[in-house]
């Protein structure tokens, strides 16, 4: 019979590895670049269409696409900064720069995209006017729907390996790398917004009442605010600090207990230092031994088994202890 009481003064050992080293290109870079190019072209086209037609829905969509373009740039910059080497001031590296970039994206969507669209929509409802050259905004919206669909298809294709059998919603909620979920959310919001804009412009053309253009604009703004709040909540959780998934925790426990060098795990803590870097800290009960060399070899073996099962466990701290045997 054993208890968790520690013997006099437990030994301790840890062998961390660099928490952040420049690695392969961040996941979703292709989707980010595709979305950036699509949104930049769409933003310019929409703004020209707005200047000709004076449609508030087109102006809201122009600002939306411009905000999305800036967001993709933020994600690329965040990914680049995250690959910097650790420093004495940041010993665990800069992996969370990617989370910071995603959180800023949610703020941009909320303020520049959502709030502006709501404001512009109310202005149009208060001062409605018929559209000039109504065919132009409709043509631009149809073309934009096609381009955004292609961008979304690219993001879904790149996320397929990471998603596995999970649904898109589950992937957005559970993914530790923020780039692909952000692009998927943005592209989905963009497609829905384009449909809402087409609805508002179409009803304005059919009825001759510019109020419908304003209603469509407000709907776009509300949509962007909702998406921004969802994105902000998810990235906030990552910024605060999330632990390993249940599946990875089970793999770590199995790996630790796979050898005869550990009696049991006393406690285990994990923390994502970035999408590709997991910190693992634990206290384990080891068989009594008088050899420091044997203890160090046992710890090295434990670390090797963990990394074989969970490669992103880049930083591992293991404190050995000896359980007392009840008389």
C-alpha positions as CSV (number, residue, x, y, z in Angstrom):
1,X,0.0,0.0,0.0
2,X,1.4,3.4,-1.0
3,X,0.5,7.0,-0.3
4,X,1.4,10.3,-2.0
5,X,3.5,11.6,0.9
6,X,6.9,12.5,-0.2
7,X,10.1,11.2,1.2
8,X,12.2,13.8,3.0
9,X,13.5,16.1,0.3
10,X,12.7,14.9,-3.2
11,X,15.2,15.1,-6.0
12,X,14.4,17.2,-9.0
13,X,15.4,17.2,-12.6
14,X,14.3,19.0,-15.8
15,X,15.7,19.0,-19.3
16,X,13.8,21.7,-21.3
17,X,14.4,22.1,-24.9
18,X,14.0,25.4,-26.8
19,X,10.4,26.3,-26.7
20,X,10.3,28.1,-30.0
21,X,12.6,27.5,-33.0
22,X,12.1,28.6,-36.5
23,X,10.2,25.7,-38.2
24,X,8.3,25.0,-41.3
25,X,5.8,27.5,-42.8
26,X,2.9,28.1,-40.5
27,X,-0.3,26.0,-41.1
28,X,-2.7,27.7,-43.4
29,X,-0.3,30.2,-45.1
30,X,-1.6,29.2,-48.5
31,X,-5.2,29.9,-47.4
32,X,-4.2,33.2,-45.9
33,X,-2.4,34.4,-49.1
34,X,-5.4,33.3,-51.2
35,X,-7.8,35.1,-49.0
36,X,-5.6,38.2,-48.9
37,X,-5.3,38.5,-52.7
38,X,-9.0,37.8,-53.2
39,X,-10.1,40.4,-50.6
40,X,-7.7,43.1,-51.9
41,X,-9.1,42.7,-55.4
42,X,-12.7,42.6,-54.1
43,X,-12.2,45.6,-51.9
44,X,-11.0,47.8,-54.8
45,X,-13.8,46.6,-57.1
46,X,-16.5,47.1,-54.4
47,X,-15.3,50.6,-53.6
48,X,-15.3,51.6,-57.3
49,X,-18.9,50.2,-57.5
50,X,-19.9,52.2,-54.4
51,X,-18.5,55.5,-55.9
52,X,-20.6,54.9,-59.1
53,X,-23.8,53.6,-57.4
54,X,-23.6,55.2,-54.0
55,X,-24.9,52.0,-52.4
56,X,-24.4,51.9,-48.6
57,X,-24.3,48.1,-48.8
58,X,-21.4,48.4,-51.3
59,X,-19.6,50.8,-49.0
60,X,-20.0,48.4,-46.0
61,X,-18.8,45.5,-48.1
62,X,-15.8,47.6,-49.3
63,X,-14.8,48.3,-45.7
64,X,-15.4,44.7,-44.8
65,X,-13.1,43.4,-47.6
66,X,-10.5,46.1,-46.7
67,X,-10.6,44.9,-43.0
68,X,-10.3,41.3,-44.1
69,X,-7.2,42.2,-46.2
70,X,-5.6,43.9,-43.2
71,X,-6.5,40.9,-41.1
72,X,-4.7,38.5,-43.4
73,X,-1.6,40.7,-43.2
74,X,-1.8,40.6,-39.4
75,X,-1.9,36.8,-39.5
76,X,1.1,36.6,-41.7
77,X,3.1,39.1,-39.6
78,X,2.1,37.3,-36.4
79,X,3.3,34.0,-37.9
80,X,6.6,35.5,-38.8
81,X,7.1,37.0,-35.4
82,X,6.2,33.7,-33.7
83,X,9.3,32.0,-35.3
84,X,11.8,34.2,-33.5
85,X,14.3,32.6,-31.3
86,X,13.7,32.6,-27.5
87,X,15.4,35.4,-25.6
88,X,16.3,35.8,-21.9
89,X,13.2,38.0,-21.5
90,X,11.0,35.5,-23.3
91,X,12.6,32.2,-22.5
92,X,9.7,30.1,-23.9
93,X,9.7,31.9,-27.2
94,X,7.2,33.9,-29.1
95,X,4.7,31.3,-30.2
96,X,1.7,33.2,-28.8
97,X,2.3,36.0,-31.2
98,X,0.0,34.1,-33.5
99,X,-2.7,34.2,-30.8
100,X,-2.2,38.0,-30.4
101,X,-2.6,38.5,-34.1
102,X,-5.8,36.5,-34.2
103,X,-7.2,38.5,-31.2
104,X,-6.4,41.8,-33.0
105,X,-8.2,40.5,-36.0
106,X,-11.4,40.0,-33.9
107,X,-11.1,43.7,-32.7
108,X,-10.6,44.9,-36.3
109,X,-13.7,42.9,-37.5
110,X,-15.8,44.3,-34.6
111,X,-14.8,47.9,-34.9
112,X,-13.8,48.6,-38.5
113,X,-16.1,46.1,-40.1
114,X,-19.2,45.6,-37.8
115,X,-19.7,48.9,-36.1
116,X,-19.0,50.9,-39.3
117,X,-21.5,48.9,-41.2
118,X,-24.2,49.4,-38.6
119,X,-23.6,53.1,-38.5
120,X,-23.7,53.4,-42.3
121,X,-26.9,51.3,-42.4
122,X,-28.7,53.6,-40.0
123,X,-27.5,56.6,-42.0
124,X,-28.9,55.2,-45.2
125,X,-32.3,54.4,-43.4
126,X,-32.5,57.9,-42.1
127,X,-31.6,59.4,-45.5
128,X,-32.6,56.9,-48.2
129,X,-32.0,57.5,-51.9
130,X,-32.4,55.3,-55.0
131,X,-29.3,53.6,-56.5
132,X,-27.5,54.9,-59.6
133,X,-26.4,52.3,-62.1
134,X,-27.9,49.5,-60.0
135,X,-26.6,46.8,-62.3
136,X,-23.0,47.5,-61.3
137,X,-23.2,46.6,-57.6
138,X,-25.2,43.5,-58.4
139,X,-22.6,42.4,-60.9
140,X,-19.8,43.1,-58.4
141,X,-21.6,41.2,-55.7
142,X,-22.1,38.1,-57.9
143,X,-18.4,38.1,-58.9
144,X,-17.4,38.6,-55.3
145,X,-19.5,35.6,-54.2
146,X,-17.6,33.5,-56.7
147,X,-14.2,34.7,-55.5
148,X,-15.0,34.3,-51.8
149,X,-16.3,30.8,-52.5
150,X,-12.9,29.9,-54.0
151,X,-11.1,31.4,-51.1
152,X,-13.3,29.5,-48.6
153,X,-12.7,26.3,-50.6
154,X,-9.0,26.7,-50.3
155,X,-9.2,27.2,-46.5
156,X,-11.4,24.2,-46.1
157,X,-9.1,22.1,-48.2
158,X,-6.0,23.1,-46.2
159,X,-7.8,22.4,-42.9
160,X,-8.9,19.0,-44.0
161,X,-5.8,17.2,-42.6
162,X,-6.1,19.1,-39.2
163,X,-9.9,18.6,-39.0
164,X,-9.9,14.9,-39.6
165,X,-13.4,13.6,-38.8
166,X,-14.3,16.7,-36.9
167,X,-16.9,19.2,-38.2
168,X,-15.9,22.7,-39.3
169,X,-17.5,24.1,-36.1
170,X,-15.6,21.7,-33.9
171,X,-12.4,22.5,-35.7
172,X,-12.9,26.3,-35.2
173,X,-13.6,25.8,-31.5
174,X,-10.8,23.3,-30.7
175,X,-7.9,24.3,-33.1
176,X,-4.8,25.5,-31.4
177,X,-3.4,27.1,-34.5
178,X,-5.6,30.2,-35.1
179,X,-4.9,31.0,-38.8
180,X,-7.2,28.6,-40.6
181,X,-10.1,29.0,-38.2
182,X,-9.8,32.8,-38.6
183,X,-9.8,32.5,-42.4
184,X,-12.7,30.1,-42.4
185,X,-14.8,32.4,-40.2
186,X,-13.9,35.5,-42.2
187,X,-14.7,33.8,-45.5
188,X,-18.0,32.4,-44.2
189,X,-18.9,35.8,-42.9
190,X,-17.9,37.4,-46.2
191,X,-20.1,35.0,-48.2
192,X,-23.0,35.5,-45.9
193,X,-22.5,39.3,-46.0
194,X,-22.4,39.3,-49.8
195,X,-25.8,37.5,-49.9
196,X,-27.2,40.1,-47.4
197,X,-25.8,42.9,-49.5
198,X,-27.3,41.3,-52.7
199,X,-30.6,41.1,-50.8
200,X,-30.6,44.7,-49.8
201,X,-29.5,46.0,-53.2
202,X,-32.0,43.8,-55.0
203,X,-34.9,44.9,-52.9
204,X,-33.9,48.5,-53.4
205,X,-33.9,48.1,-57.1
206,X,-37.3,46.3,-57.1
207,X,-39.1,48.7,-54.8
208,X,-37.2,51.9,-55.5
209,X,-36.9,52.3,-51.7
210,X,-33.3,53.0,-50.5
211,X,-34.2,51.9,-47.0
212,X,-33.7,48.2,-48.0
213,X,-30.1,49.1,-48.9
214,X,-29.7,50.3,-45.3
215,X,-31.3,47.3,-43.8
216,X,-28.9,45.0,-45.7
217,X,-26.0,47.1,-44.5
218,X,-27.1,46.8,-40.8
219,X,-27.5,43.0,-41.3
220,X,-23.9,42.9,-42.6
221,X,-22.7,44.8,-39.5
222,X,-24.6,42.6,-37.0
223,X,-23.1,39.5,-38.8
224,X,-19.6,40.9,-38.5
225,X,-20.0,41.8,-34.8
226,X,-21.2,38.3,-34.0
227,X,-18.3,36.6,-35.9
228,X,-15.9,39.0,-34.2
229,X,-17.2,38.1,-30.7
230,X,-17.0,34.4,-31.4
231,X,-13.4,34.8,-32.7
232,X,-12.5,37.0,-29.8
233,X,-13.8,34.5,-27.2
234,X,-11.8,31.6,-28.8
235,X,-8.5,33.5,-29.1
236,X,-8.9,35.0,-25.6
237,X,-9.0,31.4,-24.2
238,X,-5.8,30.6,-26.1
239,X,-4.1,33.8,-24.9
240,X,-5.0,33.1,-21.3
241,X,-3.5,29.6,-21.7
242,X,-5.0,26.3,-22.7
243,X,-3.7,22.8,-21.8
244,X,-3.2,19.8,-24.0
245,X,-6.2,18.0,-25.4
246,X,-7.6,15.0,-23.7
247,X,-6.2,12.8,-26.5
248,X,-2.7,14.2,-26.0
249,X,-2.9,14.0,-22.2
250,X,-3.8,10.3,-22.5
251,X,-0.9,9.7,-24.8
252,X,1.5,11.5,-22.4
253,X,0.3,9.4,-19.4
254,X,0.6,6.2,-21.4
255,X,4.1,7.1,-22.5
256,X,5.2,8.0,-19.0
257,X,3.9,4.8,-17.5
258,X,5.1,2.5,-20.3
259,X,8.4,1.8,-18.6
260,X,9.4,0.3,-15.3
261,X,11.1,3.5,-14.3
262,X,8.0,5.2,-13.0
263,X,5.6,3.9,-10.3
264,X,2.9,6.5,-10.9
265,X,2.2,10.1,-12.0
266,X,1.7,12.3,-8.9
267,X,0.5,15.3,-10.9
268,X,0.7,16.6,-14.5
269,X,0.3,20.1,-16.0
270,X,0.5,21.2,-19.6
271,X,0.3,24.5,-21.4
272,X,0.4,25.6,-25.0
273,X,3.3,28.0,-25.5
274,X,2.1,28.4,-29.1
275,X,0.3,26.3,-31.7
276,X,3.3,24.1,-32.2
277,X,4.9,24.1,-28.7
278,X,3.5,22.4,-25.6
279,X,5.0,22.7,-22.2
280,X,4.7,19.5,-20.0
281,X,5.5,19.6,-16.3
282,X,5.0,16.7,-13.9
283,X,5.9,15.1,-10.7
284,X,6.4,11.3,-10.9
285,X,7.1,8.6,-8.3
286,X,10.2,6.6,-9.2
287,X,11.6,3.4,-7.7
288,X,14.1,4.0,-4.9
289,X,17.7,4.2,-6.3
290,X,21.0,5.3,-4.9
291,X,22.4,6.2,-8.3
292,X,21.9,9.7,-9.8
293,X,23.0,8.3,-13.1
294,X,20.2,5.8,-13.1
295,X,17.7,8.5,-12.1
296,X,18.9,10.8,-14.9
297,X,18.7,8.0,-17.4
298,X,15.1,7.2,-16.3
299,X,14.1,10.8,-16.8
300,X,15.7,10.9,-20.2
301,X,13.8,7.8,-21.2
302,X,10.5,9.3,-20.0
303,X,11.1,12.4,-22.0
304,X,11.9,10.3,-25.1
305,X,8.7,8.3,-24.8
306,X,6.6,11.5,-24.4
307,X,8.2,13.2,-27.4
308,X,7.7,10.1,-29.5
309,X,3.9,10.2,-28.7
310,X,3.4,14.0,-28.7
311,X,6.1,15.6,-30.9
312,X,4.9,19.2,-30.0
313,X,5.9,18.6,-26.4
314,X,9.0,20.8,-26.9
315,X,9.6,21.7,-23.2
316,X,9.4,19.1,-20.5
317,X,10.0,19.4,-16.8
318,X,10.0,16.2,-14.6
319,X,10.4,16.2,-10.8
320,X,11.1,12.7,-9.5
321,X,9.9,11.7,-6.0
322,X,9.8,8.5,-4.0
323,X,6.6,7.3,-2.4
324,X,6.6,6.1,1.2
325,X,5.4,2.6,1.8
326,X,2.9,2.3,4.6
327,X,3.9,0.0,7.4
